[in-house]
Amino acid sequence: MSANWSDGRITFSSGKTIDPAFGVVGIGPDLALSDGYDGRIDVAGEGAAYDPAMELTPAEVVELADLMIGRWQAIRELMARKTYAPLTHPAADVG
């Protein structure tokens, strides 16, 4: 099964949904997951308070990892096809 990212929310095959702040999903050096706001990933819900029982299951973390790996691969492929002239600041030409 796989997670689906649509309208800014990620929905897992379990039906659980997360709403990453600003569309950011992060992973720290200690492998802790966060949503770009408060150092954790909260399950989406209007006005819902944080509930540790609603944390992602190991299977949902695997789905999230697969989704994010796909995003990283997409940006890698896009950037590998692009070439750019070196960027220089106009002040660097003064001399």
N, C-alpha and C positions, 0 to 999 in steps of 0.2 A: 504494500500500500504506500501511498505517497501523500505528502502535504501539498496543498494548493494555495498559491498566493494570489488573492484577488481583492480589489478595492481596498488595498492597504492592510488587509487581514490575512492571516495564515490559518487555514483550516486543516486539521489533521483527519486521517481516516476514521479516527474515533469520534469525530464530530466536534471535538474541542477546538476552540478558536482563540488565537492570540492577536493582539492589535499592537504591533511594535511601534513605539514612539518614533515619529518621523521616518518610519519605514526601516529603522535600523535594527539589525540583529547582530549582536557582538559575542565574541568569545575571548575570554581573558587568558593570560598566561597559565592560569591554574585550571583552565578548561571550564570555568564558570560561564554560564550563558547570561546575557542581559539583552534588554530591548532598547538600549540607547538612552535610558532615562534614569532608572533607579537601581541598576546593578542586579536586576533579576528579570524574569519573564513572567508577566501576569496574564492570566486567562482573561479574555475580553469580557466586558460586561459593563453596562452603564452604571456608574456609581458603585461598582462592586469593590468591596474591601479585599485586601490581600488575604488569601486563604492558602496556607501551605498544603492543604489536602488537594488543591487544584493544580499543583505543580505538574510539569510535564513528566509523563512516564518515560522509562527507557526507550520504549518503542516510538514514542512521539519525538524524542530527542534524535533518534536515528532518522526519522522522516525529515526533521528539520535540518539535520546535517546533510542529507541527500539533496534537499532543496537548495541549501546554501552552496554546496559544492557545485551544483549546476549553475548558480548565479556567478560564482567565481570563474568557472570554465567559460561562460558566455563572455564575460568582460575580457578574459585572457585572449580568447579567439578574436574578439573585436579589436583589441589593441595590437595584436600580432599582425593584423592586416594593415594597420595604419602606419604611415611614416610622416614625420614632421621635421621641418628645418629646425636647427637648434634655436632656442629662444634666447635672445639677448635684450638687455635693457638699453633703451636709446642712449642713456648717459655713457654706456660702455664705448660708444663710437667717438666720443670726444677725445681729441688728442693731438 
